[in-house]
Amino acid sequence: MPLSGRKCRGFSLIELITVVVIIGILVSIAILVYDGTQASARQRADEANVRILNSATLQWMLDSEDRDPREYNTEGLRSEIEDTYVMGWPESPTGADYALSEGRWVIED
């Protein structure tokens, strides 16, 4: 209802505050989804790195049938496969280490 015969143009303060609150809620939901997606992507990258290391270890074993990764510690096998079977050691996006456990590479937290 216009005051003193003038037409009201624009939005009221309540309408503007409502829009700002709704936008804030949507942004907070988007940030939570984004963070979850990033964490999931980092975990999948770690899993892919371990698969690559296990494939490189298998290739190393196949090149000489008398090689057994269970006879090596983490650093010993790493030095055997790095630069020949893996072009540079993969960095963990989660900050975890890749360790040898019973002849297979695993993610170590």
Buried (B, 14 or more C-beta within 10 A) or exposed (E): EEEEEEEEEEEEEEEEEEEEEEEEEEEEEEEEEEEEEEEEEBBEBBEEBBEBBBEBBBEBBEEEEEBEBEEBEBEEBBEBBBEEBBEEEBEBBEEBEBBBEEBBBBBEE
